[in-house]
Amino acid sequence: MTPTYAEREDQATSTRWALAGLAVSMLLASLGISIASVALPTLAQAFGASFQAVQWIVLAYLLAVTTLIVSAGRLGDLLGHRRVLLAGLAIFTAASVFCALSSSLTMLIAARALQGLGAAILMALTLALVRETVPRERTGSAMGLLGTMSAVGTALGPSLGGLLIAGPGWRAIFFVMVPLGAMGFLLAWRGLPATRHAPRRNRAGFDARGTLLLGLTLAAYALAMTVGRGHFGGLNAALLAAAVFGAGLFVLAEARAASPLVRPAMLRDPALSASLAMNALVATVMAVTLVVGPFYLSRALGLDAVHVGAVLSVGPVVSALSGIPAGRLVDRLGAWSMVVAGLLLMVAGTVALSMLPAIFGLAGYIAALAVLAPGYQLFLAGNNTAVMADVVQEQRGVISGLLSLSRNLGFVTGASVMGAVFAAAVGTSDVAAAAPDAVAFGLRIAFAVAAGLIAIALVLAIIGRVGARPATAAPGS
C-alpha cells in the first residue's frame, strides 16, 4: 500500500529527529577528546601533578574507546542498536558529571575511562543506525553529516575549552557536555526506530573470551604507540610483542567460537578488508597534520601560540564545511568513485604540503590543507557508505565498530610512527629546539611519506573494488 502524504511527512520528521540525535552523538564523541586536551596544563596545576600523570586524562578516554568499540557494536547487534545507543548517551552524560565533580586526579581519570566507554558506543553505533533511519539513496548525505559533526567537535574543542577554562574554570569543560548529552538522548529517543531482533532463544551469544582477548590486544597496541613520549624503548617493544601475540590468540579463538565477536569470513571479504586498511592509512596521514603542524608553524614560521592555534583550526573548519557536500556527491555519483576521488585529492594535498610551504610559506601551508581536508571528507563519506550499504542488520554494529576502530588505530599509529619519521628527518629528538630549516625539511619528508601511504590506499581501493564479493550482503541484495 502506498503511504499517504501524512504518513510520508511523519516518516520524514522522524528521520530528521533521528539524524539530529546521531549527529549530536558523533559531536559528543569527538568533543570528548578535543576539549580535554587543551586543559592538560591547567589540570596539572590544579591537581599538583606531572604532565606525564595528567596525560592519562586523555589516554584513559582513548584506551577505552579503542579497546571497547568493536564489543560495543556487537552488543548493539545482539540487544538492539537503538537501545544500546541510548545507554551509551546515558553513560557519557553521567560520566561527564563525574568528571566535572572529580576531587582527585585518580577520580577524574576513572571518570574519563567511563566517558570513553560511552564514546565507544556512540562511535560504534551511529554509522550502523544510519542504515536503519535513512533511505538508501540518502545514505551518503547522512554519512557526510556525521563527518561534519566529527570535524565540528574537533575544531570546537580547543577554542571552547580555552574560553571555559579562562572563565568558569576547568570543571566547565565537562559540565558543558551534560546538556548536549541530554539533548542527544531526547533526540534519539524521539526519532530512532525500535530495533527488531530475533527472539531470545534464537539470538547468538556474546563472545566474552573474544571480547577480552581483543580488548587486551588493542590496549597493548595503543599503549605501545603512546607510552615513552615518542621514544621506542623496551617497554614499547614488550607491549607490541604482546599485541602481536594477542592478535594471534584472538584469531584462533574466533575460528573456534560458536558466536564469534568478529566472524573470520568478514575479514576475508576483499572489499571490507580494503576499506578497513584504507581507513587506517588515511587516518595515519591525517594524524601527521596534528603532530607536524604545530612544530612547523612555531619553529619554521615563528608564529606565536595564538596564531598556531588559528592555523591548526583551518583543517577541521574546512572539513566541517565540506562534509555535507561530500555526502551529497556520494549519493549522486556513487560511493566507490568518490572514494577514489577523495584519495586523489588527498594525494594532491599531501604532495602540496610537502612542496608549497617551502615556496609560499604560510599561504602554501593553508592552501594545501584546503585541498587535503575536503579529500578526507569525500573519502570518509564514500568509504563509510560503501561498507555499510549492504550489511545485514545483525552485523551492522560490529562492522561499524570495525570502521571506527581502524580509524582510531590509524590516528594512534600516525601520531607515533609519523612523529618518529618527522623527528628522524629533522635530525634530533628535541624537535622543539631544532633549527627552522631542519623543521621545514622534516615537514617535507613527513608529507612525502604521507603521500606514499595515500598512494597505497589508492591501490587498495582498486584491488578491493575488483575483488569485491558480497560476503556481508543481505540475502537477495
Rosetta blueprint (number, residue, H / E / L):
1 M L
2 T L
3 P L
4 T L
5 Y H
6 A H
7 E H
8 R H
9 E H
10 D H
11 Q H
12 A H
13 T H
14 S H
15 T H
16 R H
17 W H
18 A H
19 L H
20 A H
21 G H
22 L H
23 A H
24 V H
25 S H
26 M H
27 L H
28 L H
29 A H
30 S H
31 L H
32 G H
33 I H
34 S H
35 I H
36 A H
37 S H
38 V L
39 A L
40 L H
41 P H
42 T H
43 L H
44 A H
45 Q H
46 A H
47 F H
48 G L
49 A L
50 S L
51 F H
52 Q H
53 A H
54 V H
55 Q L
56 W H
57 I H
58 V H
59 L H
60 A H
61 Y H
62 L H
63 L H
64 A H
65 V H
66 T H
67 T H
68 L H
69 I H
70 V H
71 S H
72 A H
73 G H
74 R H
75 L H
76 G H
77 D H
78 L H
79 L H
80 G L
81 H H
82 R H
83 R H
84 V H
85 L H
86 L H
87 A H
88 G H
89 L H
90 A H
91 I H
92 F H
93 T H
94 A H
95 A H
96 S H
97 V H
98 F H
99 C H
100 A H
101 L L
102 S L
103 S L
104 S L
105 L H
106 T H
107 M H
108 L H
109 I H
110 A H
111 A H
112 R H
113 A H
114 L H
115 Q H
116 G H
117 L H
118 G H
119 A H
120 A H
121 I H
122 L H
123 M H
124 A H
125 L H
126 T H
127 L H
128 A H
129 L H
130 V H
131 R H
132 E H
133 T H
134 V L
135 P L
136 R H
137 E H
138 R H
139 T H
140 G H
141 S H
142 A H
143 M H
144 G H
145 L H
146 L H
147 G H
148 T H
149 M H
150 S H
151 A H
152 V H
153 G H
154 T H
155 A H
156 L H
157 G H
158 P H
159 S H
160 L H
161 G H
162 G H
163 L H
164 L H
165 I H
166 A H
167 G L
168 P L
169 G L
170 W L
171 R L
172 A H
173 I H
174 F H
175 F H
176 V L
177 M H
178 V H
179 P H
180 L H
181 G H
182 A H
183 M H
184 G H
185 F H
186 L H
187 L H
188 A H
189 W H
190 R H
191 G H
192 L L
193 P L
194 A L
195 T L
196 R L
197 H L
198 A L
199 P L
200 R H
201 R H
202 N H
203 R L
204 A L
205 G L
206 F L
207 D L
208 A H
209 R H
210 G H
211 T H
212 L H
213 L H
214 L H
215 G H
216 L H
217 T H
218 L H
219 A H
220 A H
221 Y H
222 A H
223 L H
224 A H
225 M H
226 T H
227 V L
228 G L
229 R L
230 G L
231 H L
232 F L
233 G L
234 G H
235 L H
236 N H
237 A H
238 A H
239 L H
240 L H
241 A H
242 A H
243 A H
244 V H
245 F H
246 G H
247 A H
248 G H
249 L H
250 F H
251 V H
252 L H
253 A H
254 E H
255 A H
256 R H
257 A L
258 A L
259 S L
260 P L
261 L L
262 V L
263 R L
264 P H
265 A H
266 M H
267 L H
268 R L
269 D L
270 P H
271 A H
272 L H
273 S H
274 A H
275 S H
276 L H
277 A H
278 M H
279 N H
280 A H
281 L H
282 V H
283 A H
284 T H
285 V H
286 M H
287 A H
288 V H
289 T H
290 L H
291 V H
292 V H
293 G H
294 P H
295 F H
296 Y H
297 L H
298 S H
299 R H
300 A H
301 L L
302 G L
303 L L
304 D L
305 A H
306 V H
307 H H
308 V H
309 G H
310 A H
311 V H
312 L H
313 S L
314 V H
315 G H
316 P H
317 V H
318 V H
319 S H
320 A H
321 L H
322 S H
323 G H
324 I H
325 P H
326 A H
327 G H
328 R H
329 L H
330 V H
331 D H
332 R H
333 L H
334 G L
335 A H
336 W H
337 S H
338 M H
339 V H
340 V H
341 A H
342 G H
343 L H
344 L H
345 L H
346 M H
347 V H
348 A H
349 G H
350 T H
351 V H
352 A H
353 L H
354 S H
355 M H
356 L H
357 P H
358 A H
359 I H
360 F H
361 G L
362 L H
363 A H
364 G H
365 Y H
366 I H
367 A H
368 A H
369 L H
370 A H
371 V H
372 L H
373 A H
374 P H
375 G H
376 Y H
377 Q H
378 L H
379 F H
380 L H
381 A H
382 G H
383 N H
384 N H
385 T H
386 A H
387 V H
388 M H
389 A L
390 D L
391 V E
392 V L
393 Q H
394 E H
395 Q H
396 R H
397 G H
398 V H
399 I H
400 S H
401 G H
402 L H
403 L H
404 S H
405 L H
406 S H
407 R H
408 N H
409 L H
410 G H
411 F H
412 V H
413 T H
414 G H
415 A H
416 S H
417 V H
418 M H
419 G H
420 A H
421 V H
422 F H
423 A H
424 A H
425 A H
426 V H
427 G L
428 T L
429 S L
430 D L
431 V H
432 A H
433 A H
434 A L
435 A L
436 P H
437 D H
438 A H
439 V H
440 A H
441 F H
442 G H
443 L H
444 R H
445 I H
446 A H
447 F H
448 A H
449 V H
450 A H
451 A H
452 G H
453 L H
454 I H
455 A H
456 I H
457 A H
458 L H
459 V H
460 L H
461 A H
462 I H
463 I H
464 G H
465 R H
466 V H
467 G L
468 A L
469 R L
470 P L
471 A L
472 T L
473 A E
474 A L
475 P L
476 G L
477 S L
